[in-house]
Amino acid sequence: MTRHFTDHPASVGESYTEHFRVAAHFARCLTKAAGAAAVHAVVPSMCKTTASECIRELYAEMNSSARGHASADAASADAA
């Protein structure tokens, strides 16, 4: 049973906790993209690029060594 929680995270070089954090971050970003797409579907002049920007950011993040950290870094920079 344990392998259901550890095999995949190990295959991408992460612990269960690290993988959970990254996957939860991706889920939040995808939820934001889905909401923006829904708003855009109703009011086409709104959120014109929000969903596609979110997807581009996630793609870049997924293919970098900073998995799950790009948005946190951007949020820190915005707060400063």
C-alpha positions in Angstrom: 0.0 0.0 0.0 2.8 2.4 0.8 4.1 2.3 -2.8 1.0 4.1 -3.9 2.2 7.1 -2.0 6.0 6.8 -2.7 6.7 5.3 -6.1 5.7 8.2 -8.3 7.2 11.0 -6.1 10.5 9.0 -6.0 10.4 8.7 -9.8 10.5 12.5 -10.1 13.1 12.9 -7.3 10.7 14.1 -4.6 9.5 12.9 -1.2 5.8 12.4 -0.7 5.6 15.7 1.1 7.5 17.6 -1.6 5.4 16.0 -4.3 2.2 16.9 -2.4 3.3 20.5 -2.1 4.1 20.7 -5.8 0.9 19.0 -6.9 -1.2 21.2 -4.6 0.5 24.3 -6.1 -0.3 23.1 -9.6 -3.9 22.4 -8.5 -4.3 26.0 -7.2 -2.9 27.4 -10.5 -5.1 25.3 -12.6 -8.1 26.3 -10.5 -7.2 29.9 -11.2 -6.9 29.2 -14.9 -10.2 27.4 -15.0 -11.9 30.3 -13.2 -10.4 32.8 -15.6 -11.5 30.7 -18.6 -15.1 30.5 -17.2 -15.2 34.3 -16.7 -13.8 34.7 -20.3 -16.5 32.4 -21.7 -19.2 34.6 -20.2 -17.6 38.0 -20.8 -15.0 37.7 -23.6 -13.5 41.0 -22.9 -12.3 39.9 -19.5 -9.4 37.6 -18.6 -8.3 37.4 -22.3 -4.9 35.9 -21.5 -5.1 34.8 -17.9 -5.7 31.1 -18.4 -3.0 30.8 -21.2 -0.5 32.7 -19.0 -1.2 30.3 -16.1 -0.7 27.3 -18.4 2.6 28.8 -19.8 3.9 29.4 -16.3 3.0 25.9 -15.2 4.7 24.4 -18.2 7.9 26.3 -17.6 7.8 25.5 -14.0 7.2 21.8 -14.6 10.2 21.7 -17.0 12.6 23.6 -14.7 14.4 22.6 -11.5 12.2 25.0 -9.6 9.0 22.9 -9.6 6.4 24.4 -7.4 8.4 27.5 -6.5 8.1 30.0 -9.4 4.8 31.4 -8.2 6.0 31.6 -4.6 9.1 33.5 -5.9 6.9 35.8 -8.0 4.6 36.5 -5.0 7.6 37.3 -2.8 8.8 39.8 -5.5 5.3 41.3 -5.8 5.2 41.8 -2.0 8.5 43.6 -1.9 
